[in-house]
Amino acid sequence: MKISNSSSPILPPLKKILVLGSGGRENALAWAMRKCKSIEEVWVAPGNGGTENHQGCKRLNIQENDVKAIINKCQASKLDLVVIGPEAPLAEGVADELREAGLTVFGPGANGAKLEASKTWAKELMLEAGVPTARYWSVSTEEEALVTLKNFQGPLVVKADGLAAGKGVTVAETIEEAKTAIQEAFNGKYGASGEKLVLEERLQGPEVSVFALCDGQRMVLLPPAQDHKRLKEGDQGPNTGGMGAYAPAPLLNEEDLNNVKELVLEPTLKALRERGIDYRGVIYAGLMITNAGPKVIEYNCRFGDPECQTLIPLLGPELANILHACALGCLEQAPKLFISNLCSACVVAATSGYPEAPRYGDLININIQLNQSLQLFHAGTRSNDKNDVFTSGGRVLSVVAQAPSFDEAFKKAYAGLDDIHFNGINFRRDIGNQVRKF
């Protein structure tokens, strides 16, 4: 547990924040920003049906890529900080345009967002920086991909080069499955994001996510987290955006985390600087812990979802000041971050048909009794003028709980889910199976 000064007199005042995005990650970030005592208002654009359930949070009917409207709102309301949640506006250069207008932004520019927006670019940077990762082949045609697969003589991981909402990866079990994934990608399954593919050798080992908050020069690491991508219990079914998560993942202790910082994160930030990129935002390293040590599976340029939901409740109210300091490029002036020693568990409630054809428009009945150790974060929801809430996305809600043990934390989270009802509700009962006792 780390405790430090509760305020930083050197940083400029932080009173009004805008969070861009509409998912569970942004709902959790808004809730966390409001915990900072100096904060008077937190706006979320466009937000969702649960935005205004958090005290002091207001929904703004502006899309996250509507730069002109965002700038007008920020300037008119004298907002101190913009936090960009999703990867798409980051890749589109929204942070660049906001900074050009004189706004303070947490989130990388389009050049830094290539860490996620182009897997080929990210792989080249890893090789340049000496970051451990799997062997790969970048291919631009179906013929080239199939020749590569044939020459490898084994199944490969097939990845769309561009953004695919967390669903652009096939971890093939057989050569035939890899072949099908290649053909589907070049037949338009991922649109323009699949016009180029990265083929990777398969690594073996458990996965874990590590997040670094960066100001371009320095970084602060958050506790490691582990999410569950597969739709069905037993890690079966298609990949999703994430069906649940927990933190801190015991796969990495403090020494291991420092090792990841030295082997992966610091060389990555250095390589970005050498390319002239002033990276102010999150570097999310998705790792596999192999027999040869940690290797990077992929980078993301933002907080993970649902890892963000499970991490945020473990962090102190200083988080808002730390994001502000990162955005200003002066992390050394920020207060140190309090990190709870509790266990945090997150379970996602999705709707039927997710991820391929999610069902929308069902009324949600929520009777959950929230408290300091039990949170509800909305994602795919919308509300009407009568405060009725309906499903509007594949992943609908995240129930998150903290307790001294993972068994207790998951018990509380699942008990909370029992108080939520909508047609087609779907969630895994085995989230956290690596750390729970059944």
Residue, then its C-alpha position, 0 to 999 in steps of 0.5 A: m500500500k502506497i500513501s502520499n501527499s493528498s495534493s500537489p501545490i505545484l500543478p495548476p488547479l484541476k476543477k473541471i474534466l471532460v471524459l470522451g467515450s461511452g463505454g464502461r471504461e469511460n463510466a469508470l474513469a468519470w467516477a474515479m475523476r470525481k473522487c478528487k476533492s478539487i473536482e467540481e464537474v465531470w462531463v462525459a461525451p457522449g456518455n451512456g445511460g449510467t453517466e449521471n448515476h455518479q454524483g457530479c457527473k453529467r452527460l454531454n450529447i457530443q460524439e467523441n470525434d466531433v472535435k469542433a463541438i468538443i473544443n467549443k464546450c471546453q473553451a466555453s466551460k473553461l475545462d482543465l483536462v480532457v481524458i480520451g477513453p477509446e482508441a478510435p478517436l486517438a488513432e484519428g488524431v483527436a488529441d492532436e486537434l484538441r492540443e492545437a486548440g490549447l487544451t490539456v489532453f490525456g491521451p497520445g496523438a495519432n503518431g503514438a496511437k499507432l502502437e494500437a492502430s497498426k500492429t505492423w508499426a508496433k512490431e517494428l518498434m518492438l524490434e527496434a527497442g529490443v522488446p521481447t515479442a513473438r516472431y511475426w510476418s506482415v502480409s498484404t495479400e491473401e496469397e502472401a499470407l497463405v504461402t507464409l502459413k504453408n512455409f511455417q507448417g503450423p497454426l499461426v495467430v492471425k491479427a488484423d493490422g488495424l483497429a477491430a474493437g478488440k475482436g480482430v485476433t484469431v488464435a488458431e488451433t489448426i492450420e485450417e483454422a488459420k487459413t479460414a481466418i486469413q481468408e475471412a480477413f481478406n474478404g472484408k470481415y474487418g473492413a479496411s483494418g484487415e487489408k493488411l495482416v500480422l501473422e505471429e507464432r503462437l506463444q504459450g503461457p498465461e496472459v496479463s495486462v500492465f498499464a503505464l501512465c506516461d508524461g512523455q519522459r516518465m511513467v507510473l505503473l498500475p497493478p497488473a490485471q488479467d481479463h477474460k476475452r472468450l465469451k463462454e466459460g472455460d475460455q471457450g467461444p469467440n473473442t470478445g472485448g472482454m467478459g471480466a477481469y481482476a486485479p492485482a493479478p498474482l502472476l506478477n509480483e513487485e519485482d516482476l513488475n519492475n522487470v516488465k518496466e525495464l524490459v518492455l515499458e521504458p524501452t518502448l517509451k524511449a523508442l517513441r521519443e526517438r521517433g519524435i513522439d511525445y507520448r502522454g497517455v496510457i501504454y497498455a502492454g498485453l503480455m504472455i508469461t512464457n518459459a523464456g520470460p514476459k513477451v509482448i502480445e500487443y500494445n494498446c494506447r488506452f486503458g483496457d476495458p474491462e481492466c479499467q473497471t476493476l483497477i479504478p476502485l483500487l486507486g486513490p483520489e490522486l489519479a485525476n492529478i496524475l493524469h493531469a500531470c501526465a497531460l502537462g508533461c510534468l509527472e514528477q510534480a504529481p502526488k504519489l498514487f495510493i494503491s489499495n491492497l484489496c482484491s478487485a473483481c469485475v464481471v461483465a453482463a452482456t446481451s444475447g447475440y454478443p459479439e456477432a449480433p447483439r440484441y438491443g432495446d431491452l429494459i434493464n431492471i437494476n436493484i443492486q445496492l451499491n456501497q464503497s466496495l461494490q460498484l456498477f459501471h454502465a457500458g451499452t446502455r441508454s436512458n429515456d426521460k423517465n429514467d428507464v434504462f435500456t440495452s444499447g450495446g453488446r457489453v451492457l454493464s460491469v459489476v465490480a467488487q473489492a474484498p480482502s480475498f478474490d473469493e470474497a470479491f467475486k462472491k460480492a460481484y456475482a451477488g450484485l449481478d443477481d440483482i440485475h435483470f434484462n432479456g438475454i442477459n449473459f455473463r460468465r460464472d467462472i471469471g477469475n477461475q485462476v485465483r478463485k476456489f470452486 
